[in-house]
Amino acid sequence: MTAVRFLYNLAFPIVLVALLPSFLLRMLKRGKYRHKFGQRFAIYSPRVRKKLSGGGWTWVHAVSVGEVLIALKFIREMQRLEPRLRVVLSTTTSTGFALASKEKSDWLEPIYHPVDFLWTARRALKIIRPRRLILVEAEVWPNLTAEAKALGATLALINARLSRRSESRYRMIRPLAAGVFNQLDLLCVQEPSEAERWKGLGVRADKILCTGSIKYDDRGEGAARRDFRPDLLLLGIPEDAPVLLAGSTHAGEEKLIAEMVVRLRKDCPGLFYIAVPRHAERWREVRRELAEAGLTPALRVGEEPNPPRPDALIVNTTGELRDWYDCATVVFVGKSLTAHGGQNPAEAVAAGKAVVLGPNMENFASLTDQLLRDGAAIQVPDAGKLEEAFRRLLASPEERAALAAAGTRCFDAHRGAALRTCEAVLALSPAQN
C-alpha cells in the first residue's frame, strides 16, 4: 500500500464520521434509508451471493438517476457487442437503485455501492470478482480501484466529468488524485478540451480518449421513449397548450417559477407548468408551494383523484424526466437558481427544446460554455432575467426553433458515443464469446 493511500485510509473514517450526521439526516428526510442497508458494507443476501458466485462480471458503478441512465445506455450497447455479458450495476442513492432495479434480470444485478473502507471494498470484490470495473462520470474510489486492479480487473472511467470545483479540489491533493486516476486503464472524456484538464491533474495522456458524451447520444439508439402527451390530454390540457417545464429542481426553485407562471399566464393564456423535482419525495412540499402561488397542481402518481382543471403537474416519479422534455415548449434546468452546481442540460437540449439555465452551472461548466458558444441555450443571471427569458421565448417560436437547431448541431459530433466507448472498453478486455 502506498503512503498516500495509507493516509487516505487513516483520514477517510474521520471524514465519514464528521459527515455522518448530515448524511443520516438526508437519508431520514428522503426515506428508504434502511433498504438493503447491509449492501453498503458488502453484506449481501444468500440469493445475491449465489447469483454473483462464479465471477466474470462486469461491474458498472453509477451514482444516482442521471448516471444510471447513462450506464444503462452503455450496458445495452455493450450487451449488443458482447451477448454473454453479465453486469453488476451499483448505485449510491435509493432513487438510482430503484431505477436500476427495473432492469434486473438473469444477467444484470443491481446493488448498493459499498462504502470505500478497505475491508468493505475487499469483501465486495471477493464476492463479485469482476473482470472489469466501469465507473460512470465522476466517482473513483481509491480502495475499490486499487483492490480491483490488484485482482486483475480492467478499469475505466466513462463519460468522465470534471467540474471546475472538482478540478480545483483535486489539484490540492494532486499526488493522491494522480495516483488514483492513473490506476485506470482508460479514461473516456466528453470533449477534447477536457483531456487537457485531466492531464493537468497528472493523468497520463495515453490513458485518455475522447469518445463524446453518451448522454448526447440519447436521441439515437437505446431505450424507447414514452409519449406523455396523452397523459396531459387526460388532465384536460389542450394539445397546443404552451408548457413550461422545470426539470431536476431543488428547494425554492419550484415556488419561484410557479409565481412566474401565474404572471406569465396574463400574456400567455393556457400556460401549463410541469415541475420535476430532483428528489421526488419532496412532492408534498412542492404541491403546497404551488398552491400558495395560486396554481392548482395535479400529481403524476397519487392515491387521490387529480383536480378537474389543473394548471400545473408535479412529476413525483423518478427516471421519466427525459421523456417529459418532449412535452415542453420551454425548459428550465434546475439546481441553477436557488442552489449551486446545476443539473445536466444535455437531455433537454437533445430533445430539441428551448433551454434556459440559471447562473449556477458549475458542475457542467464545459457543457454550459459549449451550449452558450453555439447558441444552443440561454443563461440568465437572476430570477428577474429568468422570467424575461421565459416571456420572450413563449412569444417567439422563431427563437425557440433557432435554439433547437443549434442544439442539434452542437450534438452532431457526439452521436455514436456509446458505441465508441464500448469499443474502447472491449479493446482492454475482449468480449466473451
Buried (B, 14 or more C-beta within 10 A) or exposed (E): EEEBBEEBBEEBEEEEEEEEEEEEEEBEEBEBBEEBEEBBBBBBEEEBEEBBEEEEBBBBBBBBBBBBBBBBBBBBBBBEEBEEBBBBBBBBBBBBBBBBBEBEEEBBBBBBBBBBBBEBBBBBBEBBBBBBBBBBBBBBBBBBBBBBBEBEBBBBBBBBBBBEEBBEEBEEBEEBBBBBBBBBBBBBBBBEEBBEBBEEBBBEEEBBBBBBBBBBBBBBBBBEEEEBEEBBEEBBBEEEBBBBBBBBBBBEBBBBBBBBBBEBBEEBEEBBBBBBBBBBBBBEBBBEBBEEBBBEBBBBEEEEEBBEEBBBBBBBBBBBBBBBBBBBBBBBBBBBBBBBBBBBBBBBBBBBBBBBBBBBBBBBBBBBBBBBEBBBBBBBEEBEBBBEBBBBBBBEEEBBEBBBEBBEEBBEBBBBBBBBBBBBBBEEBEEEE
